[in-house]
Every structure is written in C-alpha cells, then in structure tokens.
Amino acid sequence: MSENIENAGEATPETAPVATPDIKMETVAAASTPAPSRKHSAVADILNGEIDSPMMGDAEFRNLFETKVSTLKADDMVHGTVVSVTKDEILVDIGFKSLGVVPRAEFVGAELLTAGEVVDVFVEKIEDGDGRLMLSRRRADFMKTWEEILKLAETQTVTQVRILRRIKGGMVVDLLGIEAFLPGSQIDVRPVRDFDAWVGRTIDVRVVKVNHPSENVVVSHKVLLEEQLAEQRGKILELLEKGLVLEGTVKAISDFGVFVDLGGVDGLVHITDLSWGRVSHPSEIVQLDQQVKVVVLDFDENRKRISLGMKQLTSHPWDQIGERYEPGAKVRGKVVSLTDYGAFIEIEKGVEGLIHISEMSWTQHVKHPSQVVSLGQMVEASVLNIDKSERKLALGMKQLEPDPWNDLTAKYPSGSVHKGIVRNLTNFGVFIELEPGVDGLVHISDLSWTKKIRHPGEFVKKGDELQVVVLAIDNEHRRISLGHKQISENPWDIFENEFAVGMETEGKIVRLIDKGVIVEMPQGVDGFVPVSQLSFAPVRTISDFFNVDDTLPLKVVEFDKEQKKIVLSAVEFLRGRSAEEIAKYNANHPVPNADKYNADGSASAATTIEDLESSEPVSE
C-alpha cells in the first residue's frame, strides 16, 4: 500500500516532483474518525476497484494524505468500516495505511456482518509481529461500558447488579456486563452471616470506587440502606422516651447483653433486663435476627445510648405467687448458685429460694453446699418460710425426710457402749461416726484417765476404730457427747491408795517440758516431776542431763484426785540415801555441783557461798 502512495507522487509529468514526507507507518498512533456521510475510504475504494489507477498528482496525494491518514495511536477508540469477513478474521478500514484485523470470535453474530457496515473498534497494536494493525471489538465494547460506569460513579446514580459468586472478602457482581466487587461490609447495614444466600439475587447499588489503572470497580448496597434509614433514625430519636415500647431485630449478642436494631438505631438490653430469672448467657433467651419487643428504660441524648428492657414487659413473678408457696409446700427447682452458706434454687423464672447448709441434712455436718448439691442439679425442697414483701423464700431439704434425731435417743441411750470410726481430729477432740450421717464428739479430756494428751493425734488416727460410751444427746442442738475413758472404771480411786503422798515408785520420762518432766508411772498413769525436784544441784537446762525414756527413782509429794494430778520428786527419794546411791544417780545425770551436796540435801564442806546462793529450795 505504501508503494501505491509513493507512485501517486510521480503520476503527473507536467507537475514538478515534490518530496513526499518520510512517514514511518509503524509509529503512526491514531486515526481520525471518517465522516459519517462517507462509507468507504480511499484505500477501500482502490481495493474495491472503484479507482481505476492509484496514480495522482502531488496536490491530490497531499489532499488524500491530510484527509485520510492522520496520526493514530494505540488505545484509541475509532469508527471503522467492515471491508471483508473471513473464517477467522474481520478486516476493518479505519482510514489507516492498512486494514485493521479483528478476531472473528470477538463479534457476536459475525455471520451477519456485511461489507460497508460501520463498527466501533479499539486500537490494540499499530503493528504486530507480522506488521498488521490489530483491532479489538471486545475491548471497544468494554470501553463503552467503562465510560458508562464512570458516569455512574460521577453522578452517583443507582443501578442494578446481579450477584454472581462469593469470593474472599465479599461478592462478585455483574455491572453492565463487567465484573465488579461488592465488599462483605457493604452488603447490608447488619453483619451478613450467610453470604451464600445472597448469590443470584439482584440488588440496587451505587458505584463507590473506580480504580483506573487496574480497571476495578467497587459497589455498595449498604450506602443505599443507610440513606433509607437516616430519615427513619431521625424520627425514632425524636419520639424516644422512657416507657416507649418498640419492636426491633436482634443484631448482635454479647456476654453482657443483646443489641437490638430499632430501625437504624441500636439499643442495648443488658443481660439482667432480659428475664426475671437468672440468665447465664443472652443466647438462652434470644437468637440472632429474632424479632423482639422492647421497652425504653433510658436514653442518653448526648451519647446516643439507648437502654432497653424485655422483662419489664411482663409482671414480676413474685406479684403472682398467690398461695402456691405457703410453708410446708413441696417444690422442685434447679440449683443456680452456690455460696459458703447455702444453695439458691430457682423454682420458676424469677422466683428463687435459699437452702441454708443447716437445712440440708439432719445429721451430716455440712461445711459447704457442694457436699450435697451441684450447679444445675434438680432438687426437691420444702418451703420453710416466705417473705413476699422482701421477696425471700427459705427452703429446706432435710425436712422431706424423717428426723433421725427423734429415734437416736432410743437407739443411743446415755451409758450405752458402741464402736465407731474416727472421721476427724480437732484440737479439742475426736469426731466418731456411729453410723452414716450420725457423728458424736469425744472431748480430748474424755480420751484417757491417765494420759496427759496435748492433741488427739497422739492417741488415735483417722480411720481407727474406737470404742465409746454415750455420755449425752442434745436433740435441740443436734449433738452427741461421747467418751472413751469411761469404757473403764475411774482408776483414780485405786491410785489414791497406791500413790499416796510419801509412797516411793519410779517413772519413765515420756516428755520434757520447761518446768520439769512428765513421767509414766506403773499402771500407765502420768506424773509430773518439777525441775527443782530432779537434782540437789540447780538444773538450768533439763535436756542437757535428762532424756526421754530415762527411768527415775521417785517419791510422791502431791496427789490430787479431783484434778487427776500426781507430783513426784527424785530429790525427796534420794534424801537420806547412801552416798553410793546418790553418786550413782548423779553419774547417770551429771548435773554440775551435784557432788557438793550431802545425802540429807545439805551443802558439803566443799560447797562455796556462791553454790548455795545459786541453789533452789526443794518444793514441799
């Protein structure tokens, strides 16, 4: 084609040759749009044989060039004329040096195209690898749609789209034949929980963002809903007042309450205002998207906070209790709370009663209600007392069973002997289980006639079997007093003769104390030896000279039957004894200066004044 144009410059001999412009066709960028009244360009006329010869004068060539071939560039939208339709391509004349090529597949109904038909095309490449001008019908259609989308974005016109599919973060929609993005947050004013339910729906949207480089479009359905709700929100806020009853939709559920959409305005129903009864979590009462009736409890106009209530729409259960819960009535309920002092039982929504730990068992010493009941457990109880004004209900569990204490007096009369199991030890005594649920106390003073017991653990251990005698039963306070030493007769009547004052005996040291030593005498009775009665010489530190299990010769210096007390003395036993006996005693217990005292307890000649002053008098 370029050769024809160059030959046209040499066609007229009488015209002086003129230099034709040095045109590089591969750099030409765009074509001017042919006049609508002219269907064929000069190039098309030549190809169709309508111009007999391409030879022309310089003026004609220049005129043809200026009118038919102007600058052309890629990415231009131009009008073109269909020249021919082949099996795979459509040739289109856009007024350029050569015909443009459009893939036939880009034309819908390509078989209906005829030569001379004007079409819109898009310039993709001025020259491809084969030097052809590549055009696109599909791109041209897209650019037309893109212009419409830009107008929609500029004018913020509402248009309809069809939701095609779900993708990460939102949905893909069909906008005027191209795919646009609808973010999940822009679908509805409320959180969308089922995205799949929206696929296939046709909705109104507004173009909110256009990205030219990537040709991405973002649309929003939410902005239209917000505009619709704005007016409604204003009307609601104007009408809001305490006591106003409204209908709304559960929008969100949290641990502390429920957010209700009142039609563009959200209010909060606190968990304590959902029901008159106890509510562990709001989801027990309502579900998402549920329609509910609420009443306005409070409205902070400055902070736009609305407090709502649901339970306030119904009367309090205590107002309708009537005669159902009179004392003695049997009720059934669920354990809803445990405290140190008892368990709260919900017998109906909004009506709770307290079972005090003292009302859980006739015989068992309940320290915590968890020993008897657990949270969520269904229990039966008896109404003990009802205070309607204070809305308090006292319940009892043990009242549903016969009081075993009515039979205990006959079963365990005073003086009767029984065997029990040691269940607990305290500083003051031992609890003995006589039968399941029936315990009695053996006081520490009633464990032994003869032993000085500091703690019951010295005498028995948990799980031991112990024989006891019933001392007394207190039905009013539910107490059984037991004794162990009373199993045998009081030996102090015998001790009164065997351990009279002046009697000589011996004792094995069982315990060292600050004031002396405790010794075990014959027949297992304990006696006390004061520190001053251990040696003629003063004893400053007992453990330095006397040890547990040492056996001492002793004389009784005091006997108290009532107090069960025996005081003994090694000094009185040694007084008047031979020097050999005293020396033997002192050798076993080498108290300093013991050898400076005579058998009668007097100081020897070797005793100094300092020794006498440091000595302590013998207790009578």
NUVO-867133 format. One line per 4 residues: number of its first residue (from 1); their letters; for each residue x, y, z negated of C-alpha. Coordinates in Angstrom, 2 decimals, decimal comma. Last residue first. Layout:
NUM = A = X Y Z; ...
***
This chain:
620 = ESVP = 7,30 -29,39 -149,53; 9,42 -27,79 -146,85; 13,15 -28,03 -147,42; 14,85 -24,66 -147,53
616 = ESSE = 16,96 -23,58 -144,55; 20,80 -23,46 -144,52; 22,68 -20,44 -143,16; 23,19 -18,86 -146,60
612 = LDEI = 24,48 -22,14 -147,99; 26,98 -22,60 -145,19; 28,19 -18,99 -145,51; 28,76 -19,49 -149,25
608 = TTAA = 31,00 -22,38 -148,36; 30,33 -26,09 -148,85; 33,41 -28,08 -149,78; 32,16 -28,62 -153,32
604 = SASG = 29,03 -30,29 -151,94; 25,75 -28,47 -151,39; 22,68 -30,07 -152,95; 20,41 -32,35 -150,96
600 = DANY = 20,31 -35,10 -153,53; 22,64 -37,20 -151,43; 25,18 -34,38 -151,31; 25,57 -31,82 -148,49
596 = KDAN = 28,82 -30,77 -146,74; 28,71 -33,80 -144,39; 25,75 -32,29 -142,44; 27,99 -29,29 -141,59
592 = PVPH = 27,13 -29,55 -137,83; 24,29 -32,03 -136,99; 25,77 -35,32 -135,83; 22,53 -37,34 -135,42
588 = NANY = 23,56 -41,00 -135,27; 26,62 -40,30 -137,46; 24,49 -38,20 -139,81; 22,13 -41,15 -140,36
584 = KAIE = 25,08 -43,49 -141,05; 26,65 -40,96 -143,41; 23,36 -40,63 -145,30; 23,04 -44,39 -145,63
580 = EASR = 26,70 -44,71 -146,79; 26,38 -41,85 -149,27; 23,57 -43,69 -150,93; 20,03 -42,33 -150,91
576 = GRLF = 18,83 -39,71 -153,38; 17,21 -37,58 -150,63; 17,39 -39,55 -147,43; 13,59 -40,05 -147,14
572 = EVAS = 12,96 -36,46 -148,16; 15,31 -35,24 -145,40; 13,71 -37,51 -142,79; 10,35 -35,82 -143,39
568 = LVIK = 6,80 -36,56 -142,20; 3,58 -34,58 -141,66; 0,42 -36,54 -140,82; -2,63 -34,77 -139,33
564 = KQEK = -6,04 -36,10 -138,47; -7,56 -32,71 -139,28; -10,13 -34,34 -141,53; -7,75 -37,00 -142,84
560 = DFEV = -4,96 -34,58 -143,71; -1,78 -36,32 -144,94; 1,42 -34,43 -145,97; 4,96 -35,43 -147,10
556 = VKLP = 5,05 -38,93 -145,64; 8,63 -40,25 -145,74; 10,72 -41,02 -142,69; 13,54 -43,19 -141,28
552 = LTDD = 13,96 -42,09 -137,64; 13,92 -44,12 -134,40; 15,27 -42,35 -131,30; 12,99 -42,99 -128,31
548 = VNFF = 13,22 -39,33 -127,18; 16,48 -37,74 -128,29; 17,84 -35,88 -131,31; 21,15 -34,01 -131,74
544 = DSIT = 21,40 -31,46 -128,90; 17,65 -31,65 -128,18; 16,84 -30,17 -131,60; 18,76 -26,91 -131,12
540 = RVPA = 19,41 -24,92 -134,30; 19,31 -27,68 -136,90; 20,29 -26,45 -140,40; 22,08 -29,09 -142,49
536 = FSLQ = 20,04 -31,39 -144,68; 18,60 -32,91 -141,50; 15,32 -33,57 -139,65; 12,96 -31,98 -142,19
532 = SVPV = 13,65 -28,35 -141,19; 12,73 -29,19 -137,60; 9,28 -30,28 -138,73; 8,45 -34,00 -138,32
528 = FGDV = 4,92 -34,62 -136,96; 3,05 -37,89 -136,82; 1,37 -39,91 -134,13; -0,57 -43,12 -134,84
524 = GQPM = 0,27 -46,21 -132,84; -0,36 -48,75 -135,60; 3,16 -48,02 -136,94; 4,35 -44,50 -136,34
520 = EVIV = 4,88 -42,66 -133,06; 6,92 -39,50 -133,59; 6,37 -35,92 -132,52; 9,45 -33,73 -133,05
516 = GKDI = 10,13 -30,28 -134,51; 9,01 -26,69 -134,14; 10,19 -26,17 -130,57; 8,84 -29,52 -129,37
512 = LRVI = 10,48 -32,86 -128,64; 8,22 -35,78 -127,72; 7,97 -39,52 -128,29; 10,43 -39,91 -131,21
508 = KGET = 9,98 -43,33 -132,79; 8,77 -43,39 -136,40; 9,66 -45,00 -139,68; 7,90 -45,52 -142,99
504 = EMGV = 8,09 -44,45 -146,65; 4,94 -43,52 -148,56; 5,24 -40,37 -150,65; 1,92 -38,89 -149,44
500 = AFEN = -0,40 -41,68 -148,37; 0,25 -43,33 -145,04; -1,21 -46,80 -145,52; -4,07 -45,69 -147,78
496 = EFID = -5,43 -42,76 -145,77; -4,39 -44,58 -142,61; -7,20 -47,08 -143,20; -9,90 -44,39 -143,27
492 = WPNE = -8,02 -42,74 -140,49; -8,62 -45,75 -138,30; -12,02 -44,45 -137,06; -13,71 -47,50 -135,66
488 = SIQK = -13,22 -48,47 -132,04; -15,32 -47,53 -128,99; -15,48 -44,06 -130,53; -12,07 -43,35 -129,00
484 = HGLS = -13,66 -43,26 -125,58; -16,39 -40,68 -125,94; -19,15 -39,46 -123,70; -21,30 -36,35 -123,54
480 = IRRH = -23,93 -36,38 -120,80; -25,09 -33,06 -119,40; -28,14 -32,00 -117,37; -28,55 -28,63 -119,09
476 = ENDI = -32,11 -29,30 -120,25; -31,68 -33,05 -120,44; -28,70 -32,83 -122,83; -27,60 -36,43 -123,49
472 = ALVV = -25,36 -37,30 -126,49; -22,46 -39,51 -127,63; -22,69 -42,24 -125,05; -19,78 -44,70 -125,52
468 = VQLE = -17,01 -45,19 -123,04; -14,96 -47,95 -121,45; -12,67 -46,67 -118,75; -12,00 -47,95 -115,25
464 = DGKK = -9,17 -46,07 -113,60; -9,85 -44,37 -110,24; -8,25 -41,10 -111,22; -5,62 -41,61 -113,91
460 = VFEG = -5,78 -42,06 -117,70; -3,92 -41,06 -120,91; -1,22 -38,57 -120,00; -3,47 -37,23 -117,21
456 = PHRI = -5,97 -36,24 -119,94; -3,63 -33,34 -120,86; -1,99 -32,45 -124,21; -2,89 -35,68 -125,94
452 = KKTW = -1,81 -36,02 -129,62; -2,54 -39,72 -129,94; -4,23 -41,39 -132,97; -7,98 -41,36 -132,56
448 = SLDS = -7,83 -41,21 -128,78; -9,91 -39,90 -125,87; -12,51 -37,89 -127,78; -10,37 -34,78 -128,26
444 = IHVL = -9,85 -34,58 -124,50; -13,62 -34,41 -124,02; -15,17 -37,37 -122,22; -17,68 -35,92 -119,76
440 = GDVG = -20,50 -37,82 -118,04; -21,39 -38,32 -114,41; -24,52 -39,75 -112,71; -24,62 -39,42 -108,92
436 = PELE = -23,59 -43,00 -108,22; -23,43 -44,75 -111,62; -21,54 -44,09 -114,88; -19,08 -41,79 -113,15
432 = IFVG = -16,64 -40,51 -115,80; -15,42 -36,93 -115,87; -12,30 -36,55 -118,07; -11,43 -33,71 -120,43
428 = FNTL = -10,40 -30,14 -121,25; -7,56 -29,59 -118,83; -9,51 -31,32 -116,10; -9,47 -34,81 -114,59
424 = NRVI = -11,99 -36,13 -112,07; -13,62 -39,38 -110,98; -12,56 -41,84 -113,72; -14,83 -44,85 -113,17
420 = GKHV = -17,31 -46,01 -115,77; -17,96 -48,80 -118,26; -20,74 -48,51 -120,78; -21,37 -48,56 -124,54
416 = SGSP = -24,64 -47,34 -126,04; -24,34 -45,03 -129,04; -26,85 -42,50 -127,73; -29,24 -44,04 -125,22
412 = YKAT = -28,15 -44,47 -121,60; -31,04 -46,07 -119,70; -33,80 -44,63 -121,87; -32,33 -41,16 -121,89
408 = LDNW = -31,44 -41,51 -118,24; -35,03 -42,10 -117,14; -36,23 -38,49 -117,07; -32,77 -37,48 -115,92
404 = PDPE = -33,45 -39,32 -112,67; -35,83 -36,55 -111,57; -37,91 -38,15 -108,85; -37,06 -36,94 -105,33
400 = LQKM = -38,50 -34,06 -103,27; -37,50 -31,65 -106,04; -33,84 -32,36 -105,25; -34,07 -30,37 -102,04
396 = GLAL = -35,11 -26,97 -103,37; -36,27 -23,76 -101,74; -36,46 -20,11 -102,76; -38,05 -17,76 -100,21
392 = KRES = -37,34 -14,05 -100,14; -39,24 -11,50 -98,08; -38,82 -8,81 -100,76; -42,57 -8,09 -100,83
388 = KDIN = -43,44 -11,68 -99,98; -41,47 -13,16 -102,88; -41,87 -16,93 -102,67; -40,77 -19,51 -105,25
384 = LVSA = -39,93 -23,19 -105,39; -40,94 -24,28 -101,89; -39,85 -27,89 -101,37; -37,26 -28,99 -98,88
380 = EVMQ = -36,75 -31,09 -95,79; -33,60 -30,89 -93,70; -32,66 -30,53 -90,04; -28,88 -30,16 -89,65
376 = GLSV = -27,59 -27,27 -87,54; -24,83 -26,40 -89,98; -24,10 -29,20 -92,47; -25,73 -30,45 -95,69
372 = VQSP = -24,71 -32,14 -98,99; -21,01 -31,56 -99,62; -21,19 -28,56 -97,25; -23,33 -26,87 -99,93
368 = HKVH = -20,22 -26,23 -102,06; -19,44 -27,18 -105,67; -22,28 -29,66 -106,02; -22,12 -31,51 -109,35
364 = QTWS = -24,28 -34,50 -108,45; -27,12 -35,46 -110,80; -30,36 -33,79 -109,83; -29,06 -32,72 -106,42
360 = MESI = -29,53 -29,77 -104,06; -31,21 -27,25 -106,36; -28,05 -26,16 -108,18; -26,42 -25,50 -104,81
356 = HILG = -29,15 -22,93 -104,10; -31,46 -23,73 -101,20; -32,28 -20,38 -99,65; -35,26 -19,79 -97,35
352 = EVGK = -35,55 -18,31 -93,90; -38,51 -16,95 -91,93; -37,70 -15,00 -88,75; -38,30 -17,90 -86,40
348 = EIEI = -39,60 -20,79 -88,47; -38,26 -22,93 -91,34; -34,79 -21,44 -91,04; -32,77 -22,85 -93,96
344 = FAGY = -30,04 -20,87 -95,70; -27,58 -23,00 -97,70; -26,12 -22,34 -101,14; -23,73 -20,52 -103,48
340 = DTLS = -20,49 -20,62 -101,52; -22,37 -19,78 -98,33; -23,69 -21,90 -95,47; -25,89 -20,59 -92,66
336 = VVKG = -28,45 -21,83 -90,13; -29,54 -25,16 -91,67; -32,67 -26,09 -89,72; -36,13 -26,42 -91,21
332 = RVKA = -38,80 -28,62 -92,79; -41,27 -27,54 -95,45; -43,13 -29,14 -98,39; -45,38 -26,83 -100,38
328 = GPEY = -44,82 -26,78 -104,14; -44,88 -23,01 -104,43; -47,04 -21,47 -101,66; -45,65 -21,31 -98,16
324 = REGI = -48,62 -21,59 -95,82; -50,92 -19,24 -97,71; -50,54 -16,26 -95,41; -47,22 -16,13 -93,60
320 = QDWP = -48,48 -13,59 -91,09; -46,59 -10,48 -92,15; -43,48 -12,59 -92,83; -43,37 -13,49 -89,14
316 = HSTL = -42,71 -9,84 -88,22; -45,11 -8,61 -85,55; -44,12 -8,76 -81,90; -42,93 -6,00 -79,55
312 = QKMG = -40,21 -5,14 -82,06; -38,51 -8,44 -81,22; -37,55 -7,08 -77,82; -35,59 -3,94 -78,61
308 = LSIR = -33,80 -1,27 -76,63; -31,08 1,25 -77,34; -30,45 3,65 -74,45; -27,17 5,45 -74,05
304 = KRNE = -26,97 8,44 -71,70; -24,14 9,93 -73,79; -25,80 13,32 -74,04; -29,38 12,02 -74,00
300 = DFDL = -28,79 9,44 -76,71; -31,99 7,40 -76,69; -33,28 5,18 -79,49; -35,62 2,22 -80,00
296 = VVVK = -37,09 2,06 -76,51; -39,28 -1,04 -76,24; -38,57 -3,99 -74,00; -40,45 -6,33 -71,70
292 = VQQD = -38,40 -8,87 -69,79; -37,90 -10,06 -66,21; -35,09 -12,63 -66,07; -32,22 -11,86 -63,70
288 = LQVI = -29,73 -13,52 -66,08; -31,30 -15,61 -68,83; -32,88 -14,72 -72,17; -33,27 -16,09 -75,73
284 = ESPH = -30,52 -18,66 -76,31; -28,30 -16,73 -73,87; -28,20 -13,96 -76,50; -25,82 -16,05 -78,66
280 = SVRG = -26,12 -17,29 -82,25; -29,59 -15,82 -82,72; -31,22 -15,91 -86,16; -34,96 -15,28 -86,16
276 = WSLD = -36,83 -12,01 -85,68; -35,65 -12,08 -82,10; -33,73 -9,99 -79,58; -33,06 -6,97 -81,80
272 = TIHV = -30,14 -8,50 -83,75; -28,40 -9,38 -80,47; -28,49 -5,74 -79,43; -30,78 -4,92 -76,50
268 = LGDV = -28,81 -2,45 -74,41; -30,23 -0,15 -71,73; -29,34 0,37 -68,08; -30,91 2,97 -65,81
264 = GGLD = -31,48 2,36 -62,09; -34,76 0,53 -62,52; -34,82 -0,46 -66,18; -31,81 -2,75 -65,82
260 = VFVG = -31,36 -4,60 -69,13; -28,00 -5,24 -70,76; -28,18 -8,01 -73,38; -26,37 -8,26 -76,70
256 = FDSI = -23,24 -8,77 -78,79; -21,77 -11,85 -77,13; -22,51 -10,46 -73,67; -25,31 -10,96 -71,14
252 = AKVT = -25,69 -8,88 -67,97; -28,47 -7,51 -65,76; -31,59 -8,84 -67,46; -34,36 -7,15 -65,48
248 = GELV = -36,67 -4,48 -66,80; -40,16 -3,68 -68,01; -40,82 -0,73 -70,26; -42,49 0,08 -73,58
244 = LGKE = -41,92 3,63 -74,90; -41,55 3,68 -78,67; -38,83 6,26 -78,75; -38,85 8,49 -75,68
240 = LLEL = -37,78 8,23 -72,06; -40,03 10,01 -69,55; -37,41 12,37 -68,11; -34,79 9,62 -68,02
236 = IKGR = -37,20 7,40 -66,08; -37,94 10,10 -63,50; -34,24 10,77 -62,94; -33,49 7,10 -62,52
232 = QEAL = -36,27 6,75 -59,90; -34,75 9,56 -57,88; -31,31 8,04 -58,07; -32,57 4,51 -57,44
228 = QEEL = -33,14 4,98 -53,72; -29,77 6,65 -53,34; -28,16 3,82 -55,29; -29,83 1,27 -53,02
224 = LVKH = -28,45 2,99 -49,92; -24,95 3,13 -51,41; -25,17 -0,59 -52,28; -25,61 -1,73 -48,67
220 = SVVV = -22,09 -0,72 -47,73; -20,02 -1,01 -44,56; -16,29 -1,31 -43,90; -14,93 -1,18 -40,33
216 = NESP = -11,52 -2,39 -39,16; -9,97 -1,20 -35,90; -6,45 -1,88 -37,25; -5,09 1,51 -36,25
212 = HNVK = -8,47 3,28 -36,52; -9,58 2,18 -40,01; -13,19 3,21 -40,45; -14,81 3,48 -43,90
208 = VVRV = -18,30 3,99 -45,31; -20,50 2,83 -42,46; -24,04 2,65 -43,88; -26,06 -0,49 -44,28
204 = DITR = -29,55 -1,90 -43,81; -29,91 -5,65 -44,19; -30,45 -8,73 -42,04; -30,00 -12,01 -43,92
200 = GVWA = -28,12 -14,97 -42,46; -25,76 -15,37 -45,43; -27,17 -13,65 -48,54; -27,91 -16,85 -50,49
196 = DFDR = -24,27 -17,88 -50,05; -23,17 -14,97 -52,21; -24,91 -16,34 -55,31; -23,95 -14,35 -58,44
192 = VPRV = -24,09 -10,84 -56,99; -23,49 -8,22 -59,67; -26,22 -5,59 -59,68; -26,25 -2,49 -57,46
188 = DIQS = -26,11 -4,81 -54,45; -23,86 -5,70 -51,54; -21,10 -3,14 -52,06; -19,15 -5,00 -54,76
184 = GPLF = -18,94 -8,06 -52,53; -17,31 -5,99 -49,81; -19,16 -5,86 -46,41; -16,59 -6,15 -43,63
180 = AEIG = -17,37 -5,58 -39,94; -17,49 -7,94 -36,97; -18,46 -6,49 -33,59; -21,74 -6,79 -31,71
176 = LLDV = -23,38 -3,61 -32,94; -22,34 -4,48 -36,48; -22,41 -8,24 -37,17; -21,44 -8,82 -40,79
172 = VMGG = -18,56 -10,58 -42,57; -19,07 -10,91 -46,33; -17,18 -10,20 -49,55; -13,95 -10,62 -51,46
168 = KIRR = -12,85 -13,87 -49,89; -15,12 -14,66 -46,98; -18,83 -15,38 -46,58; -20,48 -15,61 -43,21
164 = LIRV = -22,58 -13,84 -40,60; -24,60 -11,19 -42,45; -26,72 -9,38 -39,87; -26,46 -5,62 -39,63
160 = QTVT = -28,98 -2,79 -39,49; -28,12 0,88 -39,23; -28,31 3,93 -41,49; -26,65 7,03 -40,04
156 = QTEA = -23,76 8,54 -41,93; -23,35 11,12 -39,16; -19,61 10,66 -38,85; -19,62 6,96 -39,66
152 = LKLI = -22,45 6,24 -37,24; -20,72 8,38 -34,60; -17,52 6,39 -35,10; -19,55 3,21 -34,72
148 = EEWT = -20,99 4,42 -31,42; -17,50 5,20 -30,14; -16,38 1,73 -31,22; -19,28 0,19 -29,29
144 = KMFD = -18,11 1,88 -26,09; -14,54 0,85 -26,91; -15,65 -2,76 -27,33; -17,41 -2,79 -23,96
140 = ARRR = -14,26 -1,45 -22,35; -12,20 -4,07 -24,11; -14,40 -6,78 -22,69; -14,20 -5,33 -19,17
136 = SLML = -10,43 -5,32 -19,18; -8,03 -4,06 -16,49; -4,58 -5,20 -15,40; -2,87 -3,33 -12,52
132 = RGDG = -0,62 -5,91 -10,87; 3,17 -5,81 -10,62; 3,56 -9,55 -11,11; 4,85 -9,24 -14,67
128 = DEIK = 2,01 -6,84 -15,46; 1,79 -3,32 -14,14; -0,28 -0,39 -15,37; -1,40 -2,55 -18,29
124 = EVFV = -4,62 -2,53 -20,38; -6,73 0,02 -18,54; -10,30 -0,40 -19,74; -13,23 -0,89 -17,38
120 = DVVE = -16,64 0,64 -16,71; -18,45 -0,66 -13,64; -19,72 0,76 -10,34; -21,10 -1,78 -7,85
116 = GATL = -19,57 -1,45 -4,36; -19,06 -5,14 -3,87; -21,66 -7,21 -5,67; -21,81 -8,65 -9,20
112 = LEAG = -24,47 -11,29 -9,86; -22,02 -14,16 -10,22; -20,23 -12,19 -12,95; -23,27 -12,60 -15,21
108 = VFEA = -21,34 -11,61 -18,34; -18,02 -10,27 -17,18; -14,93 -11,02 -19,25; -14,61 -14,52 -17,78
104 = RPVV = -13,95 -13,01 -14,34; -10,60 -11,72 -15,53; -10,32 -8,05 -14,34; -7,69 -7,03 -11,78
100 = GLSK = -7,17 -3,46 -10,66; -6,71 -2,50 -7,03; -3,58 -0,67 -6,04; -2,42 2,91 -5,68
96 = FGID = -5,10 3,99 -8,18; -8,61 5,23 -7,49; -10,25 2,80 -9,96; -10,87 0,08 -7,40
92 = VLIE = -11,89 -3,20 -9,05; -10,94 -6,72 -8,07; -12,75 -9,44 -10,02; -10,86 -12,55 -10,95
88 = DKTV = -11,16 -16,32 -11,39; -13,31 -17,55 -8,50; -13,17 -14,30 -6,61; -15,34 -11,18 -6,68
84 = SVVT = -14,47 -8,24 -4,39; -14,26 -4,48 -4,36; -16,15 -3,60 -7,55; -15,90 0,14 -8,06
80 = GHVM = -14,31 1,63 -11,14; -15,14 4,03 -13,94; -12,35 4,63 -16,46; -11,50 4,09 -20,15
76 = DDAK = -7,82 4,75 -20,73; -5,62 2,55 -22,92; -2,76 2,57 -20,38; -2,02 5,68 -18,38
72 = LTSV = -3,01 7,21 -15,02; -1,84 10,47 -13,44; -3,77 11,41 -10,28; -4,34 9,48 -7,13
68 = KTEF = -7,48 10,23 -5,20; -7,83 13,99 -4,99; -4,20 15,10 -5,00; -2,99 12,14 -2,96
64 = LNRF = -5,68 12,48 -0,29; -5,05 16,20 0,02; -1,29 15,65 0,33; -1,84 12,94 2,93
60 = EADG = -4,22 15,11 4,91; -1,79 18,02 4,82; 1,08 15,81 5,88; -0,82 14,43 8,82
56 = MMPS = -2,41 11,02 8,95; -1,63 7,41 9,88; -3,70 4,90 7,94; -5,46 3,93 11,10
52 = DIEG = -9,00 2,87 11,86; -10,50 3,98 8,57; -13,64 1,95 7,79; -11,63 -1,24 7,91
48 = NLID = -12,69 -2,44 4,45; -9,13 -2,28 3,15; -8,73 1,25 4,51; -12,03 2,37 3,00
44 = AVAS = -11,13 0,77 -0,35; -7,89 2,73 -0,42; -9,78 5,88 0,48; -12,10 5,38 -2,45
40 = HKRS = -15,61 3,98 -2,13; -18,85 4,84 -3,98; -18,80 8,63 -3,66; -21,67 10,57 -5,30
36 = PAPT = -20,43 9,76 -8,85; -17,13 11,45 -8,17; -14,34 9,09 -9,00; -12,96 9,26 -12,57
32 = SAAA = -9,39 10,35 -12,67; -6,85 7,66 -13,06; -4,35 7,02 -15,81; -0,58 6,42 -16,53
28 = VTEM = 1,66 6,41 -13,50; 4,97 4,92 -14,58; 4,79 1,74 -12,49; 3,84 3,82 -9,47
24 = KIDP = 7,15 5,59 -9,27; 6,33 8,63 -7,07; 9,18 10,43 -5,26; 7,02 13,15 -3,72
20 = TAVP = 6,90 13,23 0,04; 9,44 15,48 1,83; 7,85 17,27 4,71; 8,15 16,44 8,40
16 = ATEP = 7,42 19,26 10,75; 3,99 18,86 12,29; 3,80 18,38 16,01; 4,60 14,73 15,65
12 = TAEG = 1,65 13,90 13,34; 1,85 10,34 11,85; 5,13 10,59 9,86; 3,61 11,31 6,40
8 = ANEI = 0,98 8,51 6,85; 3,82 6,03 7,08; 4,68 6,72 3,40; 1,04 6,07 2,32
4 = NESM = 0,94 2,84 4,28; 4,23 1,70 2,77; 2,88 2,40 -0,67; 0,00 0,00 0,00
***
